[in-house]
């Protein structure tokens, strides 16, 4: 029997009215573990991902804790906390799907979760799997996550896909949630893109478009 788009989260995608954001353990003490992405690219991508909360006005949950071992939250994540994002800390389990978190997420009414964090093969993986087990549709921002082993990262992504999660990049997630550059989120989408994309060329870029005006809104 052929699956319909409604049966396949990779085809149905995300919408801004049914999505919650989850940021897992974005703390400075774990930065040195991240080598599956170049450091500057990783930080650029996290900064871009962190801007989704304000742009789309999505319920935002932040997992992690600050202490001598874990350090402090990355500045972009601290800004979300200061803006009112819900924090869940500390916890004793690799998964962030604690009773407190489960109650918060259920209260949002959202059935789709866009999640990223450290590490992709541990806390982000286990939290994502638990979300799937409890009936949520899960999209994992792979290029704003990472770990210290390419092999472990690949295995984690394969398991996520096998379990029904959808791996995405931050740019894909941004444009899927925003839908249309002529829509209400178009200007904000373009501002994030202009500031953070292409992530593979973090740093100064040169405009090579024919008219010399670069990426512009279509109106």
C-alpha positions as CSV (number, residue, x, y, z in Angstrom):
1,X,0.0,0.0,0.0
2,X,1.4,3.4,-1.0
3,X,1.8,5.9,1.8
4,X,0.1,9.2,1.3
5,X,1.7,12.6,2.0
6,X,-0.3,12.7,5.2
7,X,1.4,9.5,6.4
8,X,4.9,10.9,5.7
9,X,6.2,13.8,7.9
10,X,8.9,14.5,5.3
11,X,6.2,15.3,2.8
12,X,3.7,17.0,5.1
13,X,6.4,19.3,6.5
14,X,6.1,21.9,9.2
15,X,3.8,24.9,9.7
16,X,4.4,27.8,12.0
17,X,1.0,27.4,13.6
18,X,1.7,23.8,14.8
19,X,5.4,23.8,15.7
20,X,7.3,24.2,19.0
21,X,11.0,24.8,19.2
22,X,13.4,22.9,21.4
23,X,17.1,23.7,22.0
24,X,19.1,21.0,23.7
25,X,22.2,21.7,25.9
26,X,23.6,24.6,24.0
27,X,26.3,25.4,26.6
28,X,29.8,26.6,26.3
29,X,31.3,23.7,28.2
30,X,30.4,21.3,25.5
31,X,31.6,23.4,22.6
32,X,34.9,21.6,22.5
33,X,33.1,18.3,21.8
34,X,31.8,19.6,18.5
35,X,34.0,18.6,15.6
36,X,31.6,17.2,13.1
37,X,31.1,20.8,12.0
38,X,33.8,23.5,11.8
39,X,33.4,25.7,14.9
40,X,32.6,28.9,13.2
41,X,30.0,27.2,11.0
42,X,28.4,25.5,14.0
43,X,28.1,28.8,15.9
44,X,26.8,30.6,12.8
45,X,24.1,27.9,12.4
46,X,23.1,28.0,16.0
47,X,22.7,31.8,15.9
48,X,20.5,31.5,12.8
49,X,18.4,28.7,14.4
50,X,18.0,30.8,17.6
51,X,16.3,33.6,15.6
52,X,13.4,31.4,14.7
53,X,11.7,31.8,18.1
54,X,11.2,35.6,17.8
55,X,10.5,35.6,14.1
56,X,7.7,33.0,14.2
57,X,6.5,33.5,17.7
58,X,6.8,29.8,18.5
59,X,6.7,28.2,21.9
60,X,10.3,27.7,22.9
61,X,11.8,25.2,25.3
62,X,15.4,25.2,26.4
63,X,17.1,22.3,28.0
64,X,20.4,22.4,29.8
65,X,22.1,23.8,32.9
66,X,24.9,26.2,33.8
67,X,27.6,25.1,36.2
68,X,31.4,24.6,36.4
69,X,31.3,21.6,34.1
70,X,28.8,22.7,31.4
71,X,29.7,26.4,31.5
72,X,27.1,28.9,30.4
73,X,24.4,29.0,27.8
74,X,25.6,30.3,24.4
75,X,24.8,34.0,24.1
76,X,22.0,33.4,21.5
77,X,20.3,30.9,23.8
78,X,20.7,33.1,26.9
79,X,18.9,35.8,24.9
80,X,16.0,33.5,24.3
81,X,15.8,32.7,28.0
82,X,15.9,36.4,28.9
83,X,13.0,36.9,26.4
84,X,10.9,34.4,28.2
85,X,11.7,31.0,26.8
86,X,10.8,28.1,29.1
87,X,13.9,26.4,30.6
88,X,14.1,22.8,31.8
89,X,17.1,22.2,34.1
90,X,18.7,20.2,35.6
91,X,17.9,16.6,34.7
92,X,19.6,13.3,35.4
93,X,18.7,11.6,32.2
94,X,20.1,11.9,28.6
95,X,16.6,12.5,27.4
96,X,15.0,15.9,28.0
97,X,11.5,14.4,27.8
98,X,10.9,14.8,31.5
99,X,7.4,15.0,33.0
100,X,7.8,18.7,33.4
101,X,8.8,19.1,29.7
102,X,6.0,16.7,28.6
103,X,3.4,18.8,30.5
104,X,4.7,22.1,29.0
105,X,4.7,20.7,25.5
106,X,1.3,19.2,25.7
107,X,-0.1,22.6,27.0
108,X,1.2,24.3,23.9
109,X,-1.1,22.3,21.7
110,X,1.6,21.8,19.1
111,X,2.2,18.4,17.5
112,X,5.4,19.2,15.6
113,X,8.7,19.8,17.2
114,X,11.7,21.4,15.6
115,X,14.7,20.4,17.7
116,X,18.5,20.9,17.6
117,X,21.3,20.6,20.1
118,X,24.3,18.8,21.7
119,X,25.1,16.2,21.2
120,X,23.3,14.8,18.2
121,X,24.1,11.2,19.2
122,X,23.1,11.5,22.8
123,X,20.7,14.0,24.4
124,X,19.3,15.4,21.2
125,X,18.8,11.8,19.9
126,X,17.2,10.5,23.0
127,X,14.9,13.5,23.4
128,X,13.8,13.2,19.7
129,X,13.1,9.5,20.1
130,X,11.0,10.1,23.1
131,X,9.1,12.8,21.3
132,X,8.3,10.3,18.5
133,X,7.3,7.7,21.0
134,X,4.7,10.1,22.4
135,X,3.2,10.9,19.1
136,X,5.0,14.1,18.0
137,X,6.3,14.8,14.6
138,X,10.0,15.6,14.9
139,X,12.3,17.6,12.7
140,X,16.0,17.7,13.7
141,X,18.2,20.6,12.7
142,X,21.3,18.6,11.8
143,X,23.5,21.5,10.8
144,X,22.9,23.3,14.1
145,X,23.7,20.2,16.1
146,X,26.9,18.0,16.3
147,X,29.1,15.7,18.2
148,X,32.7,14.5,18.4
149,X,32.5,11.5,16.0
150,X,31.3,11.5,12.4
151,X,30.6,7.8,12.6
152,X,28.4,8.3,15.7
153,X,26.6,11.3,14.1
154,X,25.9,9.2,10.9
155,X,24.5,6.4,13.0
156,X,22.4,8.8,15.0
157,X,20.9,10.3,11.9
158,X,20.2,6.9,10.5
159,X,18.4,5.9,13.6
160,X,16.4,9.2,13.7
161,X,15.2,8.6,10.1
162,X,14.4,5.0,10.8
163,X,12.3,6.1,13.8
164,X,10.4,8.6,11.7
165,X,12.2,11.9,12.4
166,X,13.0,14.2,9.5
167,X,16.6,15.6,9.3
168,X,16.7,19.2,8.1
169,X,19.2,22.1,7.8
170,X,18.4,25.4,9.4
171,X,17.8,27.1,6.0
172,X,15.3,24.5,4.9
173,X,13.5,24.8,8.3
174,X,13.4,28.6,8.0
175,X,11.9,28.7,4.5
176,X,9.5,25.8,5.3
177,X,8.1,27.6,8.3
178,X,8.0,31.0,6.5
179,X,6.6,29.6,3.3
180,X,6.7,32.8,1.2
181,X,9.1,35.7,1.0
182,X,6.1,37.9,0.1
183,X,4.3,36.7,3.3
184,X,4.3,38.2,6.8
185,X,7.6,36.5,7.7
186,X,9.4,37.3,4.5
187,X,11.4,40.3,5.6
188,X,12.6,38.5,8.8
189,X,13.5,35.4,6.8
190,X,15.6,37.4,4.4
191,X,17.3,39.2,7.3
192,X,18.3,35.8,8.8
193,X,19.5,34.5,5.4
194,X,21.5,37.6,4.7
195,X,23.2,37.4,8.1
196,X,23.9,33.7,8.2
197,X,23.8,32.0,4.8
198,X,25.7,30.4,3.1
199,X,27.0,28.9,6.3
200,X,29.8,27.2,4.5
201,X,31.4,30.6,3.8
202,X,31.1,32.1,7.3
203,X,32.7,35.5,7.2
204,X,32.9,38.2,4.5
205,X,31.2,37.3,1.2
206,X,31.2,39.0,-2.2
207,X,28.1,39.7,-4.2
208,X,28.4,38.0,-7.6
209,X,24.8,38.5,-8.7
210,X,24.5,40.2,-12.2
211,X,23.0,43.4,-10.9
212,X,25.2,43.6,-7.9
213,X,22.2,43.8,-5.5
214,X,22.4,40.4,-4.0
215,X,19.4,38.6,-2.5
216,X,16.4,40.9,-2.4
217,X,12.8,40.4,-1.3
218,X,10.5,39.7,-4.3
219,X,8.5,42.9,-3.9
